Amino acid sequence: MRDFAVRAVALVRASHPEPAVVVTVVAAVLAASVGRDGAGVLAVAVAVLAGQLSVGWLNDFLDAERDRLAGRRDKPVVTHAVSRRALAPATVVAAVVCVPASLASGLAAGMVHLLAVASAWSYNLGVKSTPLSVLPYALSFGLLPTFVVLGLPGSPPPPWWLPAVGALLGAGAHFTNVLPDLAADAATGVRGLPHRIGAVGSRIAAAALLLTASVLLAVTTTAEPLVAVGLPAVAAAVLVTGFLRGRRDGSRAPFRAVLVVALLDLVLLLAAGHTIVA
């Protein structure tokens, strides 16, 4: 029983739990704020979580040998806490669950979410090593709020700025997420856009994209003036702190700063959720 629990924990760790949980919570809370009922919120949460798990497990399955060569001791498959063979069925099960859970929000919404997941899979399957590596992040995160809103009765389209904010947050997360792994990725043949512009360029790109998202959200929603000014200021402070702490090799501080900024933006979305489909 103890061995089972240890392996289960290792499997969860291999799913990239931090972003999986944050993205799921953001999607579920957004669903509630725009008026999805309890069943709708649950459908969104299950679909997004299943999609995120499939993406995380696929990543560690495909990158197992590369992670071993890079000495990634933070990866359960490298430390043999979970086997690569176990990640394959886990990925398939999560993907299978994602399909009906996505379609539970309606055909249009479901297809949009499945496209978002397919885009994320394309990153793992090779786009990560090309100059277009940022596109799957931008597309997937831009489609996520579209999926949530299209699941409402009548499938109303989201306002233009909502997928734009999602795309900006996703693109910023991409540049931030790879910062701790630039050297290891380069040594194993991964040459995405962040690797081509370097650590300094990636930090600048991430900060610009994330702050643009916060500013766009502040000026397009019905936020109080104090919030509209304060949100970008707080986001900037969080990003500066995270990037300063992230100058150490292997630090995940910048990525965690991105998650905090995403949650800050979610707070503003909550306040404006009822106006999104007005």
N, C-alpha and C positions, 0 to 999 in steps of 0.2 A: 504493500500500500504506500509505503514511504517512497519507494522507487517510482511508483506511478505519479505521485504528487510532484516529485523532483522533475520528472520528464514533462509533466504538464506545465509547470512553471517555465521550464526551458523553452517549450513550444510557444508559450505566450510571449516570452522575451524575443523569440525569433520573428514575431509578427510585427515588430517595430511598434510597441504598444503606445508610446507617447503620442505620436501623430495620429494613430488609429483612434485613440480615445478622444483626442481633441477634435478631430474632424467629425467624428460621430456626434459628439455633444453639440458642436456648432450647428450641424445640420438638423438635429432633433429640436434644439431650442429655436432655430429659425423657423422650423415647421410649425411649432406651437405659436410663435409670435405672429405668423401671417394668417393663422386661423385654421390650421389643420386640426381635426379632432383627435381624440386619444388614439384611435386605431391608425389614423394617418401618421401621427408622430411615431408610433411604434414601428410602422412599416418603413418609414424613412430611416429610423435608427438601425433596424435589422439590416436593411439593404446597404446602408453606408458602412456599417461595421463589417459585414460580410465582404464587401468589396475591398475595404482597407486591409482586412486579414489576408485576402487572396493576393493582394499586391505585395504585402510585406513578406509573406512566406515564399512567394515566387522569387522575390529579390534574393532572399538568403539561399534558396535552392540553386538558382542560376549562378550566384556569386560565391558558392562554397569554396571552390578551389582557389579563386582569386583572393578571397578573404584569408585563406590559409597561408598563401604566399606572402600576403601583406602582414601576417601576424596579428590579425584582428581578434584579440583575446576577448573582446566584448561580444563576439558573435557566438551563440550557443553551439552552432554547428562546428565551429573551429575547436572549441574546448570539448567536443564530443558529449555535451550535455543533451543534445538531441541529434539524431542522425539525419543526414541529407535525404535518406530514403523515406523518413517520416514526413518530410516537408512536402513531398509531391502529393500524397493523398490529402493532406491538410489543405493545400492550395486548391485542389479540385473540389473538395467538399465546400469550401468557402465560396468558390465561384458558382457552384450549383445552387447554393442557398441564395446567392445574390440575385439570380435571375427572377424567380417568382416574387421575392421580396421587393424587387424594383418594380415589377409589373403590377404589384398590388396598388401602386399609386396611379395606375392608368397606363395605357399603351404609350402615349406620347412621353409622359414623364419617365416611364420605365426605360424606354429606348434611349432617352437622353442620359440616364444614369449609367446604363450599360455601355454607352459610348464613352462616358467619362472613365469607367473602369478599364475598358479596352485601351484607351489612350494611356492610362497609367501602366498597363501591361506592356505597351509598345516601348515605353521607356526602359523597362527591365529587359526587354528582348533585343535591345540594341541601339535604340535612339540615344541612350545615355552616353554613348561613345562618339556622338556626332556633334557638329556645330548647332544642330537643331534641338539639343537636349532640353532646352527650356520650354519648348512648345507643348509637350505632354502635360507638364505641370500647369501651364497657363490654361490649356484647354480643359483639363479635368476639373480644376478648381473654378473655372468660369462656368462650367456646366452644372456643378453641384447645386448652387442656389436656383438655377433654372429648373432642375429636377424637382426641388422642393416646392416651388411656386406652381409649376405645371400640374402638380398633383392636387391642386385645389379644384373644387367643382367648376366645370366649364373650361378647365385648362388655360387660365389666363397667362399671358406672357409676362415675364418679370420686367420691371423698368430697366432701361439700358445700363444704368450704372451698377446694378446688382451683379450681373456676371462680370462686368468690368472690374469691380472691386475684387471679386473672387479670383480673376485671372492675375491681377496685380499681386495679390497675396501669394498665390501659387508660384508665380515666377520668382518672387522674392524669396520664398521658402527654398526653391531649388538652389539658388546661388548660395544661400546660407547653409543648407544641409550638407553640401559637399566640401565646405571649407576644412573640416578636420581631416578629410580623406584625400586632399589634393595630391600629396606626395605619394601615398600608397596607390591611389588610382593611376597616377602617371606611370608608376613602376610596373603596373599590371596591364597597361594598354588602354585604359579608359581616357578618352580625350573629348569630353563634352565641352560646352561653351565656357563654363567657369574655369576649366583647366587651361583653356586657350587664352583667357584674359588675365589669369593669375589671381592670387589671393586678394591683392589690393583692389583690382578691378571688380572682383566678385563682391567684396564688401561694399564698395560704392554702388554697384548695381542693386544689391539687396536693399540697402538703406533707401535708395531713391524710389524703388518700386513699392516698398512697404509704406514709406511716408506718403507717397502719392495716393495709395489706397486709403490711408487714414484721412487725408485731406479731402479726397473725393467723397468719402462717406460722410464726413462732417458737413460738407457744403451742400450735399444733395438730399440729406434727410432733414426731418423737421426737428433738429436738435436745438436746444437752448444755446444762445451765443457763447455762454461760458463753456459749455461742453464742446461746441464746435471749435473753439480755440484751444481748449485744454486737452482734447484727445490727441491731436497731432503732437502737442508739446510733450505729453506723457509718453507717447509712442517713441518719439525721438530720444527721450531720456533712457527708456528701456533698451532701445537698440544700441545706443552708445555704450551703456553699461555692459550689455551682452557681448558686443564686439571687442571691447577692451579686455574683458575677462577671457575672451576666446582667442587671444593671441598665443596662448600656450598650445603646443602641439596636441591634437586629439581632443581639445575641449569641445563640449557640446553646448557651451553657454550661448553662442550666437543663435543656434537653432531653438533653444528654450526661450530666448528673447523673442523670436518670431512667434512662437506659440502664445506668449503673453500678449503680444500686439494683436494677434488674431482674436484672443479673448476680449481685449479692450474694444476691438471693432464690433465684436458680437454684442457687447453691452449697448452700444449705440444702435445696432440693428434691432435689439429687443425694444428699445424705446420707440423705434420708428416702424416696427413690424406691421402694425395695423394699417399703415399708410402705403405699404409697398404695392398692394393690389387695389388701392382705392381708385 
